[in-house]
Amino acid sequence: MIRKILVVGDLFSDSFAHNIVVTLGAMGYDARSIALNPVANSKIAQMRIIGSYLVRLFPALEDRFLSSVARAAADFQPDLVISTESGLTPGIVARIKAETDALIVCWFTDSVANMGRQYLLAANYDILFTKDPYMVELFGKKLGKPTVLLPEACNPMWHKLLKLSADDKKFYGCDINVTGNMYYYRALVLEQLMEHDIKIWGPSYPRWLSSPTKKLFQTKYVTMEEKAKAFQAAKISLNLLHPTEIYGINCRAFEIAGCAGFQLIDAKAGLSQFFEPGREVVTFDSLVELKEKIAYYLAHEDERHEIALRSYERAHREHTYKCRLEKLISLSLAVRAKPETKVPLRAPV
């Protein structure tokens, strides 16, 4: 039986680890969290920089930096450890296994390009969960890793329909909403759309990024209910996936749907497993198609609302953190009951 769960990850407002911990608590589990390491997450920039360089220069120091994770696991004695980070070293995973009876899984929701030193492949995880069917196929077929498709989700606690005030509509309202980090791929696409009223929400606009889209940046990082307001108030929530997403989709795909936003998203082979293109979300495969669909749906409000409502119902029915964690815990229990259990190694694309 699984009662106590330790979540490894950064715990800030609406972060991946935050959504997991609060959902586990609501499900009745004794859930605690631990940051990957105190130096990397220090508020003091100099400490983060020094710690980062030390680890690069002296890899042997990594286990020392990460020892707080192993200590937290030894003190808590969880039944299950869920790492949301790819940076746990094989040594720390082995230490947790030696000092606890916990099953250890990694729920990796970044793209294949952001695996760092690929410790998530080298460490002896009981199950590796990932959002991209490409990684499920690759790691399962070529490495024999017990890899399962498990994308991100929405959290109905705050990703939900809200009653917007006149001030909300004025502040968040726009033709096109873009939420997340900015980089040249996104900026160059948005530069082709600047005849529209666009609002970009995110943690910061990079100093090195030279683009006229900087004037569209709202200098505000929206989370939880504020994120729901931003998605609902915009006519179109444009989800420009990172170019290293292969078949998978990002957390915003589920959050936009969970907030009843109308979503225009890059066409991906794995999307249809979660939403029906044309009925629950609208996809595009080229800049020409993107411009055409923006023009069409800006002029067809009723269709936007119908599509957004269908995606909202689907997200709250099938794509919540509770749904995802029930699957994760169920598979973990199966492995605990029968360690030789073969978890699914393939995912349809």
Contacts in CASP RR format, 6 or more apart in sequence:
PFRMAT RR
TARGET T0000
AUTHOR 0000-0000-0000
METHOD contacts of the structure
MODEL  1
MIRKILVVGDLFSDSFAHNIVVTLGAMGYDARSIALNPVANSKIAQMRII
GSYLVRLFPALEDRFLSSVARAAADFQPDLVISTESGLTPGIVARIKAET
DALIVCWFTDSVANMGRQYLLAANYDILFTKDPYMVELFGKKLGKPTVLL
PEACNPMWHKLLKLSADDKKFYGCDINVTGNMYYYRALVLEQLMEHDIKI
WGPSYPRWLSSPTKKLFQTKYVTMEEKAKAFQAAKISLNLLHPTEIYGIN
CRAFEIAGCAGFQLIDAKAGLSQFFEPGREVVTFDSLVELKEKIAYYLAH
EDERHEIALRSYERAHREHTYKCRLEKLISLSLAVRAKPETKVPLRAPV
1 79 0 8 1.000
1 333 0 8 1.000
2 29 0 8 1.000
2 79 0 8 1.000
2 80 0 8 1.000
2 329 0 8 1.000
2 332 0 8 1.000
2 333 0 8 1.000
2 336 0 8 1.000
3 29 0 8 1.000
3 30 0 8 1.000
3 79 0 8 1.000
4 29 0 8 1.000
4 30 0 8 1.000
4 31 0 8 1.000
4 32 0 8 1.000
4 76 0 8 1.000
4 77 0 8 1.000
4 78 0 8 1.000
4 79 0 8 1.000
4 80 0 8 1.000
5 24 0 8 1.000
5 29 0 8 1.000
5 30 0 8 1.000
5 31 0 8 1.000
5 32 0 8 1.000
5 78 0 8 1.000
5 79 0 8 1.000
5 80 0 8 1.000
5 81 0 8 1.000
5 82 0 8 1.000
6 31 0 8 1.000
6 32 0 8 1.000
6 33 0 8 1.000
6 34 0 8 1.000
6 72 0 8 1.000
6 73 0 8 1.000
6 76 0 8 1.000
6 78 0 8 1.000
6 80 0 8 1.000
6 81 0 8 1.000
6 82 0 8 1.000
6 102 0 8 1.000
7 17 0 8 1.000
7 20 0 8 1.000
7 21 0 8 1.000
7 24 0 8 1.000
7 31 0 8 1.000
7 32 0 8 1.000
7 33 0 8 1.000
7 34 0 8 1.000
7 81 0 8 1.000
7 82 0 8 1.000
7 84 0 8 1.000
8 17 0 8 1.000
8 33 0 8 1.000
8 34 0 8 1.000
8 35 0 8 1.000
8 36 0 8 1.000
8 69 0 8 1.000
8 81 0 8 1.000
8 82 0 8 1.000
8 83 0 8 1.000
8 84 0 8 1.000
8 85 0 8 1.000
8 88 0 8 1.000
9 15 0 8 1.000
9 16 0 8 1.000
9 17 0 8 1.000
9 33 0 8 1.000
9 34 0 8 1.000
9 35 0 8 1.000
9 36 0 8 1.000
9 83 0 8 1.000
9 84 0 8 1.000
9 85 0 8 1.000
10 17 0 8 1.000
10 35 0 8 1.000
10 36 0 8 1.000
10 41 0 8 1.000
11 17 0 8 1.000
11 18 0 8 1.000
11 21 0 8 1.000
11 33 0 8 1.000
11 35 0 8 1.000
12 18 0 8 1.000
13 223 0 8 1.000
13 224 0 8 1.000
14 155 0 8 1.000
14 158 0 8 1.000
14 223 0 8 1.000
14 224 0 8 1.000
14 227 0 8 1.000
16 84 0 8 1.000
16 109 0 8 1.000
16 152 0 8 1.000
16 251 0 8 1.000
17 33 0 8 1.000
17 84 0 8 1.000
19 153 0 8 1.000
19 155 0 8 1.000
19 321 0 8 1.000
20 31 0 8 1.000
20 82 0 8 1.000
20 84 0 8 1.000
20 107 0 8 1.000
20 321 0 8 1.000
20 325 0 8 1.000
21 31 0 8 1.000
21 32 0 8 1.000
21 33 0 8 1.000
22 155 0 8 1.000
22 157 0 8 1.000
23 155 0 8 1.000
23 157 0 8 1.000
23 320 0 8 1.000
23 321 0 8 1.000
23 322 0 8 1.000
23 325 0 8 1.000
24 31 0 8 1.000
24 325 0 8 1.000
25 31 0 8 1.000
26 157 0 8 1.000
26 322 0 8 1.000
27 322 0 8 1.000
27 325 0 8 1.000
32 72 0 8 1.000
32 76 0 8 1.000
32 78 0 8 1.000
34 68 0 8 1.000
34 69 0 8 1.000
34 72 0 8 1.000
34 73 0 8 1.000
35 41 0 8 1.000
35 68 0 8 1.000
36 66 0 8 1.000
36 69 0 8 1.000
36 85 0 8 1.000
36 87 0 8 1.000
36 88 0 8 1.000
37 65 0 8 1.000
37 66 0 8 1.000
37 68 0 8 1.000
37 69 0 8 1.000
38 68 0 8 1.000
39 47 0 8 1.000
39 48 0 8 1.000
39 50 0 8 1.000
39 51 0 8 1.000
39 65 0 8 1.000
40 48 0 8 1.000
40 51 0 8 1.000
40 52 0 8 1.000
40 65 0 8 1.000
41 48 0 8 1.000
42 48 0 8 1.000
51 65 0 8 1.000
54 61 0 8 1.000
55 61 0 8 1.000
55 62 0 8 1.000
55 65 0 8 1.000
62 89 0 8 1.000
63 89 0 8 1.000
63 91 0 8 1.000
63 92 0 8 1.000
63 95 0 8 1.000
66 87 0 8 1.000
66 88 0 8 1.000
66 89 0 8 1.000
66 92 0 8 1.000
67 92 0 8 1.000
69 88 0 8 1.000
69 92 0 8 1.000
69 96 0 8 1.000
70 92 0 8 1.000
70 95 0 8 1.000
70 96 0 8 1.000
70 99 0 8 1.000
73 81 0 8 1.000
73 96 0 8 1.000
73 99 0 8 1.000
73 100 0 8 1.000
73 102 0 8 1.000
74 96 0 8 1.000
74 99 0 8 1.000
74 100 0 8 1.000
77 100 0 8 1.000
77 101 0 8 1.000
77 102 0 8 1.000
78 100 0 8 1.000
78 102 0 8 1.000
79 101 0 8 1.000
79 102 0 8 1.000
79 103 0 8 1.000
80 102 0 8 1.000
80 103 0 8 1.000
80 104 0 8 1.000
80 105 0 8 1.000
80 329 0 8 1.000
80 332 0 8 1.000
81 96 0 8 1.000
81 100 0 8 1.000
81 102 0 8 1.000
81 103 0 8 1.000
81 104 0 8 1.000
81 105 0 8 1.000
82 105 0 8 1.000
82 106 0 8 1.000
82 107 0 8 1.000
82 328 0 8 1.000
83 104 0 8 1.000
83 105 0 8 1.000
83 106 0 8 1.000
83 107 0 8 1.000
83 120 0 8 1.000
83 125 0 8 1.000
84 106 0 8 1.000
84 107 0 8 1.000
84 108 0 8 1.000
84 109 0 8 1.000
85 106 0 8 1.000
86 106 0 8 1.000
86 108 0 8 1.000
86 110 0 8 1.000
86 114 0 8 1.000
86 115 0 8 1.000
86 116 0 8 1.000
86 118 0 8 1.000
86 119 0 8 1.000
86 120 0 8 1.000
87 116 0 8 1.000
87 117 0 8 1.000
87 119 0 8 1.000
87 120 0 8 1.000
88 106 0 8 1.000
88 119 0 8 1.000
88 120 0 8 1.000
88 123 0 8 1.000
89 119 0 8 1.000
89 123 0 8 1.000
90 119 0 8 1.000
90 122 0 8 1.000
90 123 0 8 1.000
90 124 0 8 1.000
91 123 0 8 1.000
92 123 0 8 1.000
93 104 0 8 1.000
93 123 0 8 1.000
93 124 0 8 1.000
93 125 0 8 1.000
94 123 0 8 1.000
94 124 0 8 1.000
96 102 0 8 1.000
96 104 0 8 1.000
97 104 0 8 1.000
97 124 0 8 1.000
103 126 0 8 1.000
103 127 0 8 1.000
103 332 0 8 1.000
103 335 0 8 1.000
103 336 0 8 1.000
104 124 0 8 1.000
104 125 0 8 1.000
104 126 0 8 1.000
105 125 0 8 1.000
105 126 0 8 1.000
105 127 0 8 1.000
105 128 0 8 1.000
105 129 0 8 1.000
105 328 0 8 1.000
105 332 0 8 1.000
106 120 0 8 1.000
106 123 0 8 1.000
106 125 0 8 1.000
106 127 0 8 1.000
106 128 0 8 1.000
106 129 0 8 1.000
107 129 0 8 1.000
107 130 0 8 1.000
107 150 0 8 1.000
107 328 0 8 1.000
108 115 0 8 1.000
108 120 0 8 1.000
108 128 0 8 1.000
108 129 0 8 1.000
108 130 0 8 1.000
108 131 0 8 1.000
108 135 0 8 1.000
109 130 0 8 1.000
109 131 0 8 1.000
109 151 0 8 1.000
109 152 0 8 1.000
109 251 0 8 1.000
111 132 0 8 1.000
111 242 0 8 1.000
111 244 0 8 1.000
111 245 0 8 1.000
111 246 0 8 1.000
112 132 0 8 1.000
112 134 0 8 1.000
112 135 0 8 1.000
112 138 0 8 1.000
112 244 0 8 1.000
112 246 0 8 1.000
113 244 0 8 1.000
114 244 0 8 1.000
115 121 0 8 1.000
120 128 0 8 1.000
121 128 0 8 1.000
121 139 0 8 1.000
121 143 0 8 1.000
121 145 0 8 1.000
126 146 0 8 1.000
126 332 0 8 1.000
126 335 0 8 1.000
127 146 0 8 1.000
127 147 0 8 1.000
127 148 0 8 1.000
127 328 0 8 1.000
127 331 0 8 1.000
127 332 0 8 1.000
127 335 0 8 1.000
127 343 0 8 1.000
128 139 0 8 1.000
128 145 0 8 1.000
128 146 0 8 1.000
128 147 0 8 1.000
128 148 0 8 1.000
129 147 0 8 1.000
129 148 0 8 1.000
129 149 0 8 1.000
129 150 0 8 1.000
129 328 0 8 1.000
130 136 0 8 1.000
130 139 0 8 1.000
130 147 0 8 1.000
130 148 0 8 1.000
130 149 0 8 1.000
130 150 0 8 1.000
131 149 0 8 1.000
131 150 0 8 1.000
131 151 0 8 1.000
131 152 0 8 1.000
131 248 0 8 1.000
131 249 0 8 1.000
131 250 0 8 1.000
132 245 0 8 1.000
132 246 0 8 1.000
132 247 0 8 1.000
132 248 0 8 1.000
133 149 0 8 1.000
133 247 0 8 1.000
133 248 0 8 1.000
133 269 0 8 1.000
133 270 0 8 1.000
133 273 0 8 1.000
133 347 0 8 1.000
133 348 0 8 1.000
133 349 0 8 1.000
134 246 0 8 1.000
134 247 0 8 1.000
134 248 0 8 1.000
134 349 0 8 1.000
135 147 0 8 1.000
135 246 0 8 1.000
136 147 0 8 1.000
136 148 0 8 1.000
136 149 0 8 1.000
136 345 0 8 1.000
136 346 0 8 1.000
136 347 0 8 1.000
137 346 0 8 1.000
137 347 0 8 1.000
137 349 0 8 1.000
139 145 0 8 1.000
139 147 0 8 1.000
140 146 0 8 1.000
140 147 0 8 1.000
140 345 0 8 1.000
140 346 0 8 1.000
141 345 0 8 1.000
141 346 0 8 1.000
144 345 0 8 1.000
146 335 0 8 1.000
146 342 0 8 1.000
146 343 0 8 1.000
146 345 0 8 1.000
147 343 0 8 1.000
147 345 0 8 1.000
148 327 0 8 1.000
148 331 0 8 1.000
148 343 0 8 1.000
148 344 0 8 1.000
148 347 0 8 1.000
149 273 0 8 1.000
149 344 0 8 1.000
149 347 0 8 1.000
150 324 0 8 1.000
150 327 0 8 1.000
150 328 0 8 1.000
151 248 0 8 1.000
151 249 0 8 1.000
151 254 0 8 1.000
151 274 0 8 1.000
151 319 0 8 1.000
151 324 0 8 1.000
152 250 0 8 1.000
152 251 0 8 1.000
152 254 0 8 1.000
152 324 0 8 1.000
153 251 0 8 1.000
153 254 0 8 1.000
153 319 0 8 1.000
153 320 0 8 1.000
153 321 0 8 1.000
153 323 0 8 1.000
153 324 0 8 1.000
154 254 0 8 1.000
154 255 0 8 1.000
154 257 0 8 1.000
154 258 0 8 1.000
154 259 0 8 1.000
154 315 0 8 1.000
154 316 0 8 1.000
154 319 0 8 1.000
154 320 0 8 1.000
154 321 0 8 1.000
155 320 0 8 1.000
155 321 0 8 1.000
156 258 0 8 1.000
156 316 0 8 1.000
156 320 0 8 1.000
158 224 0 8 1.000
158 225 0 8 1.000
158 227 0 8 1.000
158 228 0 8 1.000
159 227 0 8 1.000
159 228 0 8 1.000
159 254 0 8 1.000
159 255 0 8 1.000
159 258 0 8 1.000
159 259 0 8 1.000
159 315 0 8 1.000
160 228 0 8 1.000
160 258 0 8 1.000
160 259 0 8 1.000
160 260 0 8 1.000
160 316 0 8 1.000
161 228 0 8 1.000
161 232 0 8 1.000
161 259 0 8 1.000
161 260 0 8 1.000
161 312 0 8 1.000
162 225 0 8 1.000
162 228 0 8 1.000
162 229 0 8 1.000
162 232 0 8 1.000
162 259 0 8 1.000
164 172 0 8 1.000
164 229 0 8 1.000
164 232 0 8 1.000
164 233 0 8 1.000
168 229 0 8 1.000
168 233 0 8 1.000
169 233 0 8 1.000
171 233 0 8 1.000
172 199 0 8 1.000
172 229 0 8 1.000
172 230 0 8 1.000
172 232 0 8 1.000
172 233 0 8 1.000
172 234 0 8 1.000
173 199 0 8 1.000
173 233 0 8 1.000
173 234 0 8 1.000
173 235 0 8 1.000
174 197 0 8 1.000
174 198 0 8 1.000
174 199 0 8 1.000
174 233 0 8 1.000
174 234 0 8 1.000
174 235 0 8 1.000
175 196 0 8 1.000
175 197 0 8 1.000
175 198 0 8 1.000
175 234 0 8 1.000
175 235 0 8 1.000
175 236 0 8 1.000
175 294 0 8 1.000
175 298 0 8 1.000
176 193 0 8 1.000
176 196 0 8 1.000
176 197 0 8 1.000
176 198 0 8 1.000
176 199 0 8 1.000
176 234 0 8 1.000
176 235 0 8 1.000
176 236 0 8 1.000
176 237 0 8 1.000
176 238 0 8 1.000
176 294 0 8 1.000
177 198 0 8 1.000
177 199 0 8 1.000
177 201 0 8 1.000
177 230 0 8 1.000
177 231 0 8 1.000
177 233 0 8 1.000
177 234 0 8 1.000
177 236 0 8 1.000
177 237 0 8 1.000
177 238 0 8 1.000
178 186 0 8 1.000
178 190 0 8 1.000
178 198 0 8 1.000
178 199 0 8 1.000
178 200 0 8 1.000
178 201 0 8 1.000
178 216 0 8 1.000
178 237 0 8 1.000
178 238 0 8 1.000
178 240 0 8 1.000
179 200 0 8 1.000
179 201 0 8 1.000
179 202 0 8 1.000
179 222 0 8 1.000
179 227 0 8 1.000
179 230 0 8 1.000
179 231 0 8 1.000
179 237 0 8 1.000
179 252 0 8 1.000
180 200 0 8 1.000
180 201 0 8 1.000
180 202 0 8 1.000
180 203 0 8 1.000
180 252 0 8 1.000
181 202 0 8 1.000
181 203 0 8 1.000
182 200 0 8 1.000
182 202 0 8 1.000
182 205 0 8 1.000
182 206 0 8 1.000
182 209 0 8 1.000
182 213 0 8 1.000
182 217 0 8 1.000
183 206 0 8 1.000
183 209 0 8 1.000
183 242 0 8 1.000
184 209 0 8 1.000
184 211 0 8 1.000
185 240 0 8 1.000
185 242 0 8 1.000
185 243 0 8 1.000
186 213 0 8 1.000
186 240 0 8 1.000
187 209 0 8 1.000
187 211 0 8 1.000
187 213 0 8 1.000
188 211 0 8 1.000
189 240 0 8 1.000
189 287 0 8 1.000
189 290 0 8 1.000
190 198 0 8 1.000
190 200 0 8 1.000
190 211 0 8 1.000
190 213 0 8 1.000
190 216 0 8 1.000
190 240 0 8 1.000
191 211 0 8 1.000
191 212 0 8 1.000
191 213 0 8 1.000
192 287 0 8 1.000
192 291 0 8 1.000
193 290 0 8 1.000
193 291 0 8 1.000
193 294 0 8 1.000
194 212 0 8 1.000
194 213 0 8 1.000
194 216 0 8 1.000
196 294 0 8 1.000
196 298 0 8 1.000
198 213 0 8 1.000
198 216 0 8 1.000
199 216 0 8 1.000
199 218 0 8 1.000
199 230 0 8 1.000
199 234 0 8 1.000
200 213 0 8 1.000
200 216 0 8 1.000
200 217 0 8 1.000
200 218 0 8 1.000
201 218 0 8 1.000
201 220 0 8 1.000
201 221 0 8 1.000
201 222 0 8 1.000
201 227 0 8 1.000
201 230 0 8 1.000
202 217 0 8 1.000
202 218 0 8 1.000
202 220 0 8 1.000
202 221 0 8 1.000
202 222 0 8 1.000
203 221 0 8 1.000
204 221 0 8 1.000
205 214 0 8 1.000
205 217 0 8 1.000
205 219 0 8 1.000
220 226 0 8 1.000
222 229 0 8 1.000
222 230 0 8 1.000
227 255 0 8 1.000
227 259 0 8 1.000
228 259 0 8 1.000
231 237 0 8 1.000
231 255 0 8 1.000
231 256 0 8 1.000
231 259 0 8 1.000
231 260 0 8 1.000
231 261 0 8 1.000
232 259 0 8 1.000
232 260 0 8 1.000
232 261 0 8 1.000
234 261 0 8 1.000
234 262 0 8 1.000
235 262 0 8 1.000
235 297 0 8 1.000
235 298 0 8 1.000
235 301 0 8 1.000
235 304 0 8 1.000
236 262 0 8 1.000
236 263 0 8 1.000
236 264 0 8 1.000
236 294 0 8 1.000
236 297 0 8 1.000
236 298 0 8 1.000
236 304 0 8 1.000
237 252 0 8 1.000
237 256 0 8 1.000
237 261 0 8 1.000
237 262 0 8 1.000
237 263 0 8 1.000
237 264 0 8 1.000
238 264 0 8 1.000
238 265 0 8 1.000
239 249 0 8 1.000
239 250 0 8 1.000
239 252 0 8 1.000
239 253 0 8 1.000
239 256 0 8 1.000
239 263 0 8 1.000
239 264 0 8 1.000
239 265 0 8 1.000
239 266 0 8 1.000
240 266 0 8 1.000
241 248 0 8 1.000
241 249 0 8 1.000
241 250 0 8 1.000
241 265 0 8 1.000
241 266 0 8 1.000
241 268 0 8 1.000
242 250 0 8 1.000
245 266 0 8 1.000
245 268 0 8 1.000
247 268 0 8 1.000
247 269 0 8 1.000
247 270 0 8 1.000
247 349 0 8 1.000
248 268 0 8 1.000
248 269 0 8 1.000
248 270 0 8 1.000
248 271 0 8 1.000
249 265 0 8 1.000
249 268 0 8 1.000
249 270 0 8 1.000
249 271 0 8 1.000
249 274 0 8 1.000
253 263 0 8 1.000
253 265 0 8 1.000
253 271 0 8 1.000
253 274 0 8 1.000
253 275 0 8 1.000
253 281 0 8 1.000
254 274 0 8 1.000
254 315 0 8 1.000
254 319 0 8 1.000
256 263 0 8 1.000
256 311 0 8 1.000
257 263 0 8 1.000
257 275 0 8 1.000
257 280 0 8 1.000
257 281 0 8 1.000
257 308 0 8 1.000
257 311 0 8 1.000
257 312 0 8 1.000
257 314 0 8 1.000
257 315 0 8 1.000
257 319 0 8 1.000
258 311 0 8 1.000
258 312 0 8 1.000
258 315 0 8 1.000
258 316 0 8 1.000
258 319 0 8 1.000
259 312 0 8 1.000
260 308 0 8 1.000
260 309 0 8 1.000
260 311 0 8 1.000
260 312 0 8 1.000
261 308 0 8 1.000
261 311 0 8 1.000
261 312 0 8 1.000
262 282 0 8 1.000
262 297 0 8 1.000
262 304 0 8 1.000
262 305 0 8 1.000
262 307 0 8 1.000
262 308 0 8 1.000
263 281 0 8 1.000
263 282 0 8 1.000
263 308 0 8 1.000
263 311 0 8 1.000
264 281 0 8 1.000
264 282 0 8 1.000
264 283 0 8 1.000
264 284 0 8 1.000
264 290 0 8 1.000
264 293 0 8 1.000
264 294 0 8 1.000
264 297 0 8 1.000
265 271 0 8 1.000
265 281 0 8 1.000
265 282 0 8 1.000
265 283 0 8 1.000
265 284 0 8 1.000
266 283 0 8 1.000
266 284 0 8 1.000
266 285 0 8 1.000
267 277 0 8 1.000
267 283 0 8 1.000
267 284 0 8 1.000
267 285 0 8 1.000
268 283 0 8 1.000
269 349 0 8 1.000
270 349 0 8 1.000
271 277 0 8 1.000
271 281 0 8 1.000
271 283 0 8 1.000
273 347 0 8 1.000
273 348 0 8 1.000
274 314 0 8 1.000
274 318 0 8 1.000
274 319 0 8 1.000
275 281 0 8 1.000
275 311 0 8 1.000
275 314 0 8 1.000
276 310 0 8 1.000
276 314 0 8 1.000
277 283 0 8 1.000
278 307 0 8 1.000
279 307 0 8 1.000
279 310 0 8 1.000
280 307 0 8 1.000
280 310 0 8 1.000
280 311 0 8 1.000
280 314 0 8 1.000
281 307 0 8 1.000
281 311 0 8 1.000
282 293 0 8 1.000
282 297 0 8 1.000
282 307 0 8 1.000
284 290 0 8 1.000
284 293 0 8 1.000
297 303 0 8 1.000
297 304 0 8 1.000
331 343 0 8 1.000
334 341 0 8 1.000
334 343 0 8 1.000
335 341 0 8 1.000
335 343 0 8 1.000
END
